Amino acid sequence: MKNNKLFKSTGFWILIFLAVVAVVTMVTNGTGTEASQAITTTEFVNELENEEIKEFSMQPGAGVWEVVGEYREEREIANESSAANLILFDDTEATTTAFTTVVLPNDATLGKIGELAEQTNTEITVVEQDQSGAWVSLLFTILPLVIFIFFMYMMMGQGGAKGGGGRNVMNFGKTKNEDVSKTNVKVRFSDVAGAEEEKQELVEVVEFLKDPRRFTALGARIPAGVLLEGPPGTGKTLLAKAVAGEAGVPFFSISGSEFVEMFVGVGASRVRDLFENAKKAAPSIIFIDEIDAVGRQRGAGMGGGHDEREQTLNQLLVEMDGFQGNEGVIVIAATNRSDVLDPALLRPGRFDRQVLVGRPDVKGRKAILKVHARNKPIANDVDLQVIAQQTPGFTGADLENLLNESALVAARRGKTVIDALDIDEAHDRVIAGPAKKDKTISKQERKMVAYHEAGHTVVGMVLSDARTVHKVTIVPRGRAGGYAIMLPKEDRFLMTKTELFEQVVGLLGGRLAEEIVFDAQTTGASNDFQQATNLVRSMVTEYGMSEKLGTVQYEGNSQVFVGRDYGSKRAYSEDIAYQIDSEVRRIMGEAHEEARAIITKHREQLNLIAEKLLELETLDEKTIKSLFETGEMPVEKGDEEYPSESAASFDQAKRALEKKEAKRQEEQEEEHEEEEREEKSSEEE
């Protein structure tokens, strides 16, 4: 394996290339003999006449006579560069006795050279013409160029070998898609729960590909595209995987970001290549994940010049529904920002169906929990229906993470099954983060946190028409020193003005408890104010719940898209903006006074709940209800209900659970022994 990696590395081939260049340089620089000096014909004749030349040889070449000779004495070589030789190291002080020159093949010159050689007793040798000289010269001229091209090709081809051809320097225009139908895709529609209507839309597409005659007989055409939109984690990509597993046709999967490169025109070329591959394998399906990376509204570049994304989008529009069409190719795309997509991409003929994959309701959440609980040992005290009711707003990814965290908590506690305590702990970890029992908190600060959370709890118990207090704790988790969990009694898609106002009052209950009990204001209510302000501002500007401003929507509820919203003017005047701010302050003031009245009226319950929080740190729904209504703890105390929070550390929590488990085993063993004694006594009788 190490040798293969060595041969595939670019650095290895660079070293080989440099070594070959050095060898070629040595070869073209001579055969290893000492360097020779090139002189002119006139210099050669004069030096021959002055008896400075010892011997020389003459060989006919290409139109001239090549002369190679030797001086009688050494002489310095002139520092001149030669275009014919590749000299890596130049020595200006070198000496030599050899020389070279060329002589024109006329009778007068050759005759004079012969006479002077005879007069000076200089040895002269005539060599026959070398027929291979021209080929050798041509070889040494072309060979370095051929070697250079070969090694450049090898180095450029390494990326393509690793990336399946998609990352080769010469293959920028090729897509990196893969036909996942050839792999073992194990996801089926039965693995997708909580999205029955969305699943039915895709089941129909799969059935059309398998048996189109049933649809074409009624004049129906196959949908050109299906856009899956919705919040993150709702299962859009999972639905596409299920289609790949069920369709039985070639399924090409690619991410929207893979179309865009640093080179202009590469994205459009990859779109063409993707659809060409899909058309060759038709009927087929193309899945583009996160299509908003390439399908955003045109004209949103804000900087001028060439926008590579726009060219890629133009090519995608043409391929989906252009002059030639894309018969037999269905495009499925997923995005969580459909509001930024180009309108031309969303029209019928391109994306005929836009399927909203939203957050599941309580029925869907239970079905999703069942799917993810298949391979996990669940204890008998776990009710998935209760968990589904306690997790409003959770997506499929959130629920999967909840059960996975439950399994990790159970494994950390040394259990073999996942019980209700593990799931409750995992629920708190998912919402607020892990507990921080070692965090140092002063006695006064801990007391203020307890009264703050008790204030939320008291207001939540009084205004309990829509939401109920599920749990309250002063155990630090994440950035929160404590928190109170308020859950809706049922899934709600519409909220009334009264319910929103009560929710704002509940958020302000913590600050009012601090003001009434300690006559102080702390920074712990900053997140409460943020949520409350956003709710009130939405009531005024979006939902038309202000009598002063009327039923006019001044602000939209869509997310900001800079390319579209940059530089756009506000849809209302400065006077309306002042009135909006005034209404927000008015409603917040009314909620503040309402919370003050509730806390003042139920001061005894506030003190009692705060004291129990300081004692037990965590109170569940049953304990809170008993304390608020009767002023006493319930019959079955819940101090062991949350051992991970009541214990000072994880080790203490684990020892408490082990002790409880050992006690349970002892009771079972005693019952078993008693049964055996009864059986023996009955046999003896």
C-alpha positions as CSV (number, residue, x, y, z in Angstrom):
1,M,0.0,0.0,0.0
2,K,2.8,2.4,0.8
3,N,4.5,1.7,-2.6
4,N,1.2,2.4,-4.4
5,K,0.8,5.7,-2.6
6,L,4.4,6.6,-3.5
7,F,3.8,6.0,-7.2
8,K,0.5,7.9,-7.2
9,S,1.9,11.0,-5.5
10,T,2.6,14.1,-7.6
11,G,5.9,14.8,-5.8
12,F,7.3,11.4,-6.8
13,W,6.8,12.2,-10.5
14,I,8.3,15.7,-10.1
15,L,11.5,14.2,-8.7
16,I,11.6,11.7,-11.5
17,F,11.1,14.5,-14.0
18,L,14.0,16.5,-12.6
19,A,16.3,13.5,-12.6
20,V,15.5,12.8,-16.3
21,V,16.2,16.5,-17.2
22,A,19.5,16.2,-15.4
23,V,20.4,13.1,-17.4
24,V,19.4,14.6,-20.7
25,T,21.4,17.7,-19.8
26,M,24.5,15.6,-19.2
27,V,24.0,13.7,-22.4
28,T,23.4,16.8,-24.6
29,N,26.4,18.5,-23.0
30,G,28.9,15.9,-24.4
31,T,30.0,12.4,-23.8
32,G,32.0,13.0,-20.7
33,T,35.2,14.4,-22.4
34,E,36.6,17.7,-21.5
35,A,34.9,20.8,-22.8
36,S,35.9,22.2,-26.2
37,Q,36.2,25.8,-27.5
38,A,34.3,26.8,-30.7
39,I,36.4,29.0,-33.0
40,T,35.9,30.6,-36.4
41,T,37.4,29.4,-39.7
42,T,39.8,32.4,-39.9
43,E,41.0,31.7,-36.3
44,F,41.5,28.1,-37.2
45,V,43.6,29.0,-40.3
46,N,45.7,31.5,-38.4
47,E,46.4,29.2,-35.5
48,L,47.3,26.4,-38.0
49,E,49.7,28.7,-39.7
50,N,51.3,29.7,-36.4
51,E,51.9,26.0,-35.5
52,E,49.6,26.2,-32.4
53,I,47.5,23.2,-33.5
54,K,48.8,19.7,-32.7
55,E,46.3,17.6,-34.7
56,F,42.7,17.8,-36.0
57,S,40.1,15.7,-37.9
58,M,37.7,16.7,-40.6
59,Q,34.3,15.1,-41.2
60,P,31.8,16.1,-43.9
61,G,28.4,17.1,-42.5
62,A,25.3,18.9,-43.7
63,G,26.8,21.3,-46.3
64,V,30.0,22.0,-44.2
65,W,33.2,20.2,-43.0
66,E,33.2,19.7,-39.2
67,V,36.6,20.2,-37.7
68,V,37.6,18.8,-34.3
69,G,41.2,19.3,-33.1
70,E,43.6,19.7,-30.3
71,Y,46.0,22.6,-29.3
72,R,49.6,22.0,-28.5
73,E,49.1,24.0,-25.2
74,E,46.1,24.5,-22.9
75,R,44.2,27.8,-23.1
76,E,41.3,29.3,-21.3
77,I,37.7,28.9,-22.6
78,A,35.8,32.1,-23.4
79,N,32.7,32.6,-21.2
80,E,30.1,32.3,-24.0
81,S,26.7,30.8,-23.8
82,S,25.9,28.1,-26.4
83,A,22.4,27.5,-27.7
84,A,23.3,24.0,-28.8
85,N,24.2,22.7,-25.3
86,L,22.3,22.6,-22.1
87,I,24.9,23.7,-19.5
88,L,23.7,23.6,-15.9
89,F,26.9,24.7,-14.4
90,D,29.2,27.3,-16.0
91,D,32.8,27.6,-15.0
92,T,34.4,30.8,-16.3
93,E,38.0,29.7,-15.4
94,A,38.0,26.4,-17.3
95,T,40.9,25.5,-19.6
96,T,41.0,23.1,-22.6
97,T,43.1,21.9,-25.4
98,A,40.2,20.9,-27.7
99,F,38.5,23.1,-30.2
100,T,35.8,22.8,-32.9
101,T,35.0,24.7,-36.0
102,V,33.3,24.4,-39.4
103,V,34.8,25.0,-42.9
104,L,33.0,25.7,-46.1
105,P,33.5,22.8,-48.7
106,N,35.3,24.9,-51.4
107,D,38.5,23.7,-53.0
108,A,40.5,26.9,-52.2
109,T,39.9,26.7,-48.5
110,L,40.4,22.9,-48.3
111,G,43.6,23.2,-50.3
112,K,45.0,26.0,-48.1
113,I,44.3,23.9,-45.0
114,G,46.1,20.9,-46.5
115,E,49.1,22.9,-47.5
116,L,49.4,24.6,-44.0
117,A,49.1,21.2,-42.3
118,E,51.8,19.8,-44.4
119,Q,54.1,22.8,-43.8
120,T,53.6,22.7,-40.0
121,N,53.8,18.9,-39.7
122,T,50.2,18.9,-38.2
123,E,48.5,15.5,-38.2
124,I,45.3,15.6,-40.1
125,T,42.6,12.9,-40.2
126,V,39.6,12.7,-42.6
127,V,36.5,10.9,-41.2
128,E,33.7,9.5,-43.3
129,Q,30.3,11.2,-43.1
130,D,28.0,9.9,-40.3
131,Q,24.6,9.0,-41.7
132,S,23.0,8.8,-38.2
133,G,24.1,12.2,-37.1
134,A,20.9,14.0,-38.3
135,W,18.6,11.5,-36.5
136,V,20.6,11.7,-33.3
137,S,20.4,15.5,-33.4
138,L,16.7,15.3,-34.0
139,L,16.3,12.8,-31.2
140,F,18.1,15.0,-28.6
141,T,16.0,18.0,-29.8
142,I,12.6,16.3,-29.4
143,L,13.2,13.9,-26.5
144,P,13.2,16.5,-23.7
145,L,9.9,17.9,-25.0
146,V,8.3,14.4,-25.2
147,I,9.5,13.6,-21.7
148,F,8.1,16.9,-20.4
149,I,4.7,16.4,-21.9
150,F,4.6,12.8,-20.6
151,F,5.3,13.8,-17.0
152,M,2.8,16.7,-17.1
153,Y,0.2,14.3,-18.3
154,M,1.0,11.9,-15.5
155,M,0.8,14.7,-12.8
156,M,-2.4,16.1,-14.2
157,G,-4.0,12.7,-14.4
158,Q,-3.5,11.9,-10.7
159,G,-6.5,13.9,-9.6
160,G,-8.7,12.1,-12.1
161,A,-7.6,8.7,-10.9
162,K,-8.6,9.5,-7.3
163,G,-11.8,11.3,-8.1
164,G,-13.3,8.8,-10.6
165,G,-12.5,11.2,-13.5
166,G,-14.4,14.1,-12.1
167,R,-11.4,15.9,-10.6
168,N,-9.1,15.7,-13.5
169,V,-7.7,19.0,-14.7
170,M,-8.9,18.3,-18.2
171,N,-12.4,17.2,-17.0
172,F,-13.7,20.3,-15.3
173,G,-16.9,20.2,-17.4
174,K,-17.7,16.6,-16.3
175,T,-20.1,16.1,-13.4
176,K,-19.3,14.2,-10.2
177,N,-22.7,12.5,-10.1
178,E,-23.1,8.8,-9.5
179,D,-25.8,6.4,-10.4
180,V,-26.8,5.3,-6.9
181,S,-29.2,2.7,-8.2
182,K,-26.2,0.5,-8.9
183,T,-25.2,0.6,-5.2
184,N,-27.0,-1.1,-2.4
185,V,-29.5,1.6,-1.3
186,K,-31.3,0.0,1.7
187,V,-33.8,2.9,2.3
188,R,-37.4,2.2,1.4
189,F,-40.7,4.0,1.7
190,S,-41.4,1.9,4.8
191,D,-38.4,3.6,6.5
192,V,-40.0,7.1,5.9
193,A,-42.6,7.9,8.6
194,G,-44.5,11.0,9.5
195,A,-44.8,12.2,5.9
196,E,-47.6,10.1,4.3
197,E,-48.9,12.8,1.9
198,E,-45.4,13.7,0.8
199,K,-44.5,10.1,0.3
200,Q,-47.6,9.5,-1.8
201,E,-46.5,12.2,-4.2
202,L,-43.2,10.4,-4.8
203,V,-44.8,7.0,-4.9
204,E,-46.9,8.2,-7.8
205,V,-43.7,9.2,-9.7
206,V,-42.2,5.8,-9.1
207,E,-45.3,4.0,-10.3
208,F,-45.3,6.2,-13.4
209,L,-41.8,5.1,-14.2
210,K,-42.6,1.4,-13.6
211,D,-46.0,1.3,-15.4
212,P,-46.6,4.5,-17.5
213,R,-49.5,2.9,-19.5
214,R,-52.0,3.3,-16.6
215,F,-51.4,7.1,-16.7
216,T,-50.9,7.7,-20.4
217,A,-54.2,6.0,-21.1
218,L,-55.9,9.0,-19.3
219,G,-53.8,11.5,-21.2
220,A,-51.5,12.2,-18.3
221,R,-47.8,13.2,-18.8
222,I,-45.0,12.4,-16.4
223,P,-44.1,15.3,-14.0
224,A,-41.0,17.0,-15.2
225,G,-39.8,17.8,-11.7
226,V,-40.7,17.6,-8.0
227,L,-39.4,20.2,-5.5
228,L,-39.2,19.1,-1.9
229,E,-39.1,22.2,0.4
230,G,-39.3,22.5,4.1
231,P,-37.2,23.2,7.3
232,P,-33.9,21.4,7.9
233,G,-34.2,17.8,9.2
234,T,-37.7,17.1,8.0
235,G,-36.6,14.2,5.8
236,K,-36.3,15.7,2.3
237,T,-33.1,13.8,1.4
238,L,-34.4,10.7,3.1
239,L,-37.4,10.7,0.8
240,A,-35.1,11.0,-2.2
241,K,-33.1,8.0,-0.9
242,A,-36.3,6.0,-0.6
243,V,-37.2,6.9,-4.2
244,A,-33.7,5.6,-5.2
245,G,-34.3,2.4,-3.4
246,E,-37.9,1.9,-4.8
247,A,-37.7,3.2,-8.3
248,G,-35.6,0.5,-10.0
249,V,-34.4,3.0,-12.6
250,P,-31.0,4.8,-12.8
251,F,-30.9,7.5,-10.1
252,F,-28.3,10.3,-10.4
253,S,-27.5,12.1,-7.2
254,I,-25.6,15.4,-7.1
255,S,-25.4,18.5,-4.8
256,G,-26.2,22.0,-6.1
257,S,-22.8,23.3,-4.9
258,E,-20.9,20.8,-7.1
259,F,-22.0,22.7,-10.3
260,V,-20.2,25.9,-9.3
261,E,-16.4,26.1,-9.8
262,M,-13.9,28.9,-10.0
263,F,-13.8,28.7,-13.8
264,V,-16.4,30.4,-15.9
265,G,-18.7,28.1,-17.8
266,V,-17.9,24.9,-15.9
267,G,-21.3,24.8,-14.1
268,A,-23.3,25.0,-17.4
269,S,-21.0,22.3,-18.9
270,R,-21.7,20.0,-15.9
271,V,-25.4,20.5,-16.2
272,R,-25.3,19.5,-19.9
273,D,-23.2,16.5,-19.0
274,L,-25.5,15.4,-16.2
275,F,-28.6,15.5,-18.4
276,E,-26.8,13.8,-21.2
277,N,-26.0,10.9,-18.9
278,A,-29.5,10.8,-17.6
279,K,-31.0,10.9,-21.1
280,K,-28.8,8.0,-22.2
281,A,-30.2,5.9,-19.2
282,A,-33.8,7.1,-19.6
283,P,-36.2,6.6,-17.9
284,S,-34.1,7.9,-15.0
285,I,-34.3,10.3,-12.0
286,I,-31.9,13.2,-11.2
287,F,-31.8,14.3,-7.6
288,I,-30.2,17.7,-6.9
289,D,-29.8,18.3,-3.2
290,E,-29.6,22.0,-1.9
291,I,-30.7,23.4,-5.2
292,D,-30.7,26.9,-3.8
293,A,-26.9,26.9,-4.2
294,V,-27.4,27.2,-7.9
295,G,-31.1,28.1,-8.5
296,R,-31.2,31.5,-6.8
297,Q,-33.0,34.4,-8.4
298,R,-31.1,36.0,-11.3
299,G,-30.0,39.6,-11.0
300,A,-29.0,39.1,-7.3
301,G,-25.3,39.3,-7.8
302,M,-25.1,42.9,-6.6
303,G,-21.6,43.3,-8.1
304,G,-22.0,43.3,-11.9
305,G,-19.7,41.3,-14.1
306,H,-20.2,37.6,-15.0
307,D,-22.1,35.5,-12.6
308,E,-21.3,31.9,-12.9
309,R,-24.4,30.8,-11.0
310,E,-26.7,32.6,-13.4
311,Q,-25.1,30.9,-16.4
312,T,-25.5,27.5,-14.6
313,L,-29.1,28.3,-13.8
314,N,-29.8,29.3,-17.4
315,Q,-28.5,26.0,-18.6
316,L,-30.6,24.1,-16.0
317,L,-33.7,25.9,-17.1
318,V,-33.0,25.0,-20.8
319,E,-32.3,21.3,-19.9
320,M,-35.5,20.9,-17.8
321,D,-37.9,22.5,-20.3
322,G,-36.1,23.9,-23.3
323,F,-36.4,23.5,-27.1
324,Q,-35.3,19.8,-27.1
325,G,-37.0,18.8,-23.8
326,N,-35.9,16.0,-21.5
327,E,-38.2,13.1,-22.2
328,G,-38.0,10.3,-19.6
329,V,-35.9,12.3,-17.1
330,I,-37.5,13.4,-13.8
331,V,-35.8,15.9,-11.6
332,I,-36.3,15.8,-7.9
333,A,-34.8,18.7,-5.9
334,A,-34.6,19.6,-2.2
335,T,-34.2,23.0,-0.5
336,N,-35.0,24.8,2.7
337,R,-35.0,28.2,1.1
338,S,-37.6,28.0,-1.7
339,D,-38.3,31.7,-1.3
340,V,-34.9,32.6,-2.9
341,L,-35.4,30.3,-6.0
342,D,-35.8,31.9,-9.4
343,P,-39.5,32.0,-10.5
344,A,-38.6,30.5,-13.9
345,L,-37.4,27.4,-12.1
346,L,-40.6,27.0,-10.1
347,R,-43.1,27.2,-13.0
348,P,-45.1,24.2,-14.2
349,G,-43.2,22.3,-16.9
350,R,-40.0,22.4,-14.8
351,F,-41.1,21.8,-11.2
352,D,-44.7,20.7,-11.7
353,R,-45.0,19.7,-8.0
354,Q,-43.8,21.6,-5.0
355,V,-44.2,19.3,-2.0
356,L,-43.9,20.9,1.5
357,V,-42.2,18.5,3.8
358,G,-43.1,20.2,7.1
359,R,-42.6,19.4,10.8
360,P,-44.6,16.3,11.7
361,D,-47.6,16.4,14.0
362,V,-48.1,14.2,17.1
363,K,-49.2,11.3,14.9
364,G,-46.2,11.7,12.6
365,R,-43.8,12.0,15.5
366,K,-45.0,8.8,17.0
367,A,-44.5,7.0,13.7
368,I,-41.0,8.4,13.4
369,L,-40.2,7.3,16.9
370,K,-41.3,3.8,16.1
371,V,-39.0,3.7,13.1
372,H,-36.0,4.8,15.1
373,A,-36.8,2.6,18.1
374,R,-36.7,-0.6,16.0
375,N,-33.1,-1.5,16.7
376,K,-33.0,-0.2,20.3
377,P,-34.0,-2.1,23.5
378,I,-36.8,0.0,25.0
379,A,-38.1,-0.6,28.5
380,N,-41.8,-1.2,29.3
381,D,-42.2,2.1,31.1
382,V,-41.5,4.1,27.9
383,D,-44.6,5.3,26.1
384,L,-43.8,6.7,22.6
385,Q,-47.2,8.4,22.5
386,V,-46.2,10.5,25.6
387,I,-42.8,11.3,24.1
388,A,-44.5,12.4,20.9
389,Q,-46.7,14.7,22.9
390,Q,-43.8,16.2,24.8
391,T,-41.8,17.0,21.6
392,P,-43.9,19.6,19.6
393,G,-41.9,21.2,16.9
394,F,-39.3,18.4,16.7
395,T,-38.3,17.3,13.2
396,G,-37.5,13.7,12.2
397,A,-33.7,14.5,12.7
398,D,-34.4,15.8,16.2
399,L,-36.4,12.7,17.2
400,E,-33.7,10.4,15.8
401,N,-31.1,12.4,17.8
402,L,-33.3,12.2,20.9
403,L,-33.4,8.4,20.9
404,N,-29.7,8.2,20.0
405,E,-28.9,10.5,23.0
406,S,-31.1,8.3,25.2
407,A,-29.1,5.2,24.1
408,L,-25.9,7.0,24.9
409,V,-27.2,8.1,28.4
410,A,-28.3,4.5,29.1
411,A,-24.9,3.1,28.1
412,R,-23.2,5.7,30.3
413,R,-25.3,4.6,33.2
414,G,-24.4,0.9,32.6
415,K,-27.9,-0.1,31.6
416,T,-29.0,-2.8,29.1
417,V,-32.3,-1.1,28.1
418,I,-33.5,2.5,27.6
419,D,-36.0,3.5,30.2
420,A,-38.1,6.7,30.7
421,L,-35.4,8.4,32.8
422,D,-32.9,8.1,30.0
423,I,-35.3,9.6,27.5
424,D,-36.2,12.4,29.8
425,E,-32.5,13.2,30.4
426,A,-31.8,13.1,26.7
427,H,-34.8,15.4,26.1
428,D,-33.2,18.0,28.4
429,R,-29.8,17.5,26.8
430,V,-31.3,18.1,23.3
431,I,-33.2,21.2,24.4
432,A,-30.7,22.9,26.7
433,G,-27.5,20.9,26.7
434,P,-25.7,18.7,29.3
435,A,-26.1,19.5,32.9
436,K,-23.2,21.4,34.6
437,K,-23.2,20.2,38.1
438,D,-19.6,21.4,38.8
439,K,-20.4,25.0,37.9
440,T,-19.7,27.2,40.9
441,I,-22.8,29.4,41.8
442,S,-23.0,31.6,44.8
443,K,-25.9,31.0,47.3
444,Q,-27.5,34.4,46.5
445,E,-27.3,33.8,42.7
446,R,-28.8,30.3,43.1
447,K,-31.7,31.8,45.1
448,M,-32.3,34.4,42.5
449,V,-32.4,31.8,39.7
450,A,-34.8,29.7,41.8
451,Y,-37.2,32.6,42.2
452,H,-36.8,33.5,38.5
453,E,-37.8,30.1,37.3
454,A,-40.6,29.9,40.0
455,G,-42.0,33.2,38.5
456,H,-42.2,31.5,35.1
457,T,-43.9,28.5,36.7
458,V,-46.5,30.4,38.7
459,V,-47.6,32.5,35.7
460,G,-47.6,29.3,33.6
461,M,-49.9,27.6,36.1
462,V,-52.3,30.6,36.2
463,L,-52.4,31.1,32.4
464,S,-52.7,27.4,31.5
465,D,-55.4,27.5,28.8
466,A,-53.0,26.7,25.9
467,R,-49.7,25.7,27.6
468,T,-48.8,23.7,30.6
469,V,-45.7,23.6,32.8
470,H,-43.9,20.4,32.0
471,K,-40.8,20.8,34.1
472,V,-38.7,23.4,35.9
473,T,-35.1,23.1,37.1
474,I,-32.3,25.3,38.4
475,V,-29.6,22.9,37.2
476,P,-27.4,24.8,34.8
477,R,-27.5,23.6,31.3
478,G,-25.7,25.2,28.4
479,R,-25.8,29.0,28.8
480,A,-28.9,28.9,31.0
481,G,-28.7,28.9,34.8
482,G,-32.1,27.2,34.9
483,Y,-35.2,26.8,32.7
484,A,-38.9,26.1,32.7
485,I,-40.3,23.9,29.9
486,M,-43.8,25.0,28.8
487,L,-45.5,22.6,26.4
488,P,-48.7,23.2,24.4
489,K,-51.6,20.9,25.3
490,E,-51.9,19.9,21.7
491,D,-50.4,20.6,18.3
492,R,-51.5,24.1,17.2
493,F,-51.3,25.6,13.8
494,L,-53.2,28.7,14.7
495,M,-52.7,31.0,17.7
496,T,-55.2,33.5,19.0
497,K,-54.3,37.0,20.2
498,T,-55.0,36.0,23.8
499,E,-52.8,33.0,23.7
500,L,-49.9,35.0,22.3
501,F,-50.4,37.6,24.9
502,E,-50.4,35.0,27.7
503,Q,-47.2,33.6,26.3
504,V,-45.6,37.0,26.5
505,V,-46.8,37.3,30.1
506,G,-45.3,34.0,31.0
507,L,-41.9,35.1,29.5
508,L,-41.9,38.2,31.7
509,G,-42.8,36.2,34.9
510,G,-39.2,35.6,35.7
511,R,-38.2,39.3,35.7
512,L,-41.2,40.2,37.8
513,A,-40.3,37.6,40.5
514,E,-36.8,39.2,40.7
515,E,-38.3,42.7,41.0
516,I,-40.9,41.7,43.7
517,V,-38.7,39.5,45.8
518,F,-35.3,41.1,45.6
519,D,-36.1,44.5,44.2
520,A,-33.4,43.9,41.6
521,Q,-33.0,43.4,37.9
522,T,-30.5,40.8,36.5
523,T,-29.2,39.9,33.1
524,G,-30.9,36.4,33.3
525,A,-34.0,37.7,31.6
526,S,-32.4,38.8,28.3
527,N,-33.4,35.8,26.3
528,D,-37.0,36.1,27.8
529,F,-37.1,39.7,26.5
530,Q,-35.8,38.8,23.1
531,Q,-38.5,36.1,22.6
532,A,-41.3,38.4,24.1
533,T,-40.3,41.3,21.9
534,N,-40.3,39.2,18.7
535,L,-43.7,37.8,19.6
536,V,-45.2,41.3,20.2
537,R,-43.6,42.8,17.1
538,S,-45.1,39.9,15.0
539,M,-48.5,40.5,16.6
540,V,-48.3,44.2,15.5
541,T,-46.6,44.1,12.1
542,E,-47.5,40.6,10.7
543,Y,-50.7,39.3,12.3
544,G,-52.7,42.6,12.4
545,M,-53.5,42.2,16.2
546,S,-53.2,45.9,17.0
547,E,-56.4,48.0,17.0
548,K,-54.4,51.2,16.5
549,L,-52.6,50.1,13.4
550,G,-55.4,47.9,12.0
551,T,-55.2,44.8,9.9
552,V,-52.2,45.8,7.8
553,Q,-49.1,43.7,7.3
554,Y,-46.1,46.0,7.5
555,E,-43.4,43.4,7.7
556,G,-43.3,40.0,6.0
557,N,-42.5,36.7,7.7
558,S,-40.0,35.5,5.1
559,Q,-36.3,35.2,5.7
560,V,-34.0,37.9,4.4
561,F,-32.4,37.4,1.0
562,V,-29.7,40.1,0.5
563,G,-29.7,39.9,-3.3
564,R,-33.4,40.6,-3.3
565,D,-33.9,42.9,-0.3
566,Y,-30.7,44.9,-0.5
567,G,-31.5,48.6,-1.1
568,S,-35.3,48.1,-1.0
569,K,-37.2,50.8,0.6
570,R,-39.3,50.3,3.8
571,A,-43.0,49.7,3.0
572,Y,-44.2,52.3,5.6
573,S,-43.5,55.8,6.7
574,E,-41.5,57.1,9.7
575,D,-44.8,57.9,11.4
576,I,-46.0,54.3,11.1
577,A,-42.6,53.1,12.4
578,Y,-43.1,55.3,15.4
579,Q,-46.6,53.9,16.0
580,I,-45.3,50.4,15.6
581,D,-42.6,51.0,18.3
582,S,-45.3,52.6,20.5
583,E,-47.6,49.7,20.2
584,V,-44.8,47.2,21.0
585,R,-44.0,49.1,24.1
586,R,-47.7,49.4,25.1
587,I,-48.3,45.6,24.8
588,M,-45.1,44.8,26.6
589,G,-46.1,47.2,29.4
590,E,-49.5,45.6,29.7
591,A,-47.9,42.1,29.8
592,H,-45.5,43.4,32.5
593,E,-48.4,44.6,34.7
594,E,-50.3,41.4,34.2
595,A,-47.3,39.4,35.3
596,R,-46.9,41.6,38.3
597,A,-50.5,41.1,39.3
598,I,-50.2,37.3,39.1
599,I,-46.9,37.1,41.0
600,T,-48.3,39.5,43.7
601,K,-51.5,37.4,44.1
602,H,-49.7,34.1,44.3
603,R,-46.8,35.1,46.4
604,E,-47.1,32.1,48.7
605,Q,-47.0,29.6,45.8
606,L,-44.0,31.5,44.5
607,N,-42.1,31.1,47.7
608,L,-43.1,27.5,48.1
609,I,-42.0,26.5,44.6
610,A,-38.7,28.4,44.9
611,E,-37.9,26.7,48.2
612,K,-38.6,23.3,46.8
613,L,-36.4,24.2,43.8
614,L,-33.6,25.1,46.1
615,E,-34.1,21.8,47.9
616,L,-34.7,19.4,45.1
617,E,-33.3,21.4,42.1
618,T,-35.8,19.8,39.7
619,L,-39.6,19.6,39.8
620,D,-41.8,17.6,37.4
621,E,-45.3,18.4,36.2
622,K,-47.0,16.4,38.9
623,T,-45.0,17.9,41.7
624,I,-45.6,21.5,40.4
625,K,-49.3,20.9,40.2
626,S,-49.5,19.5,43.7
627,L,-47.4,22.3,45.2
628,F,-49.5,25.0,43.4
629,E,-52.9,23.6,44.3
630,T,-52.4,22.0,47.7
631,G,-49.1,23.5,48.9
632,E,-47.8,20.0,49.6
633,M,-45.6,17.5,47.8
634,P,-47.3,14.6,46.0
635,V,-47.6,11.3,47.8
636,E,-45.0,9.7,45.6
637,K,-42.0,12.0,45.9
638,G,-40.1,12.5,42.7
639,D,-36.7,13.3,44.2
640,E,-35.4,10.1,42.6
641,E,-37.2,10.8,39.3
642,Y,-34.3,12.7,37.9
643,P,-31.2,11.1,39.4
644,S,-28.9,12.7,36.8
645,E,-29.9,16.1,38.0
646,S,-30.4,15.7,41.7
647,A,-27.0,14.0,42.1
648,A,-23.9,16.2,42.5
649,S,-22.0,14.3,39.8
650,F,-22.3,11.6,37.2
651,D,-20.6,9.1,39.5
652,Q,-23.2,9.8,42.2
653,A,-26.0,9.4,39.7
654,K,-24.6,6.1,38.6
655,R,-24.1,4.8,42.1
656,A,-27.7,5.9,43.0
657,L,-29.0,3.9,40.0
658,E,-26.9,0.9,40.8
659,K,-28.1,1.0,44.4
660,K,-31.7,1.2,43.2
661,E,-31.2,-1.7,40.7
662,A,-29.4,-3.9,43.4
663,K,-32.4,-3.3,45.7
664,R,-34.8,-4.4,43.0
665,Q,-32.8,-7.5,42.3
666,E,-32.7,-8.4,46.0
667,E,-36.5,-8.1,46.2
668,Q,-36.9,-10.3,43.1
669,E,-34.5,-12.9,44.6
670,E,-36.5,-12.9,47.9
671,E,-39.7,-13.4,46.0
672,H,-38.2,-16.2,44.1
673,E,-36.9,-17.9,47.2
674,E,-40.3,-17.6,48.9
675,E,-42.0,-19.2,45.9
676,E,-39.5,-22.1,46.0
677,R,-40.2,-22.6,49.7
678,E,-43.9,-22.7,49.0
679,E,-43.4,-25.2,46.3
680,K,-41.3,-27.5,48.5
681,S,-43.9,-27.3,51.4
682,S,-46.7,-28.2,49.0
683,E,-44.7,-31.2,47.7
684,E,-44.1,-32.5,51.2
685,E,-47.7,-32.3,52.1
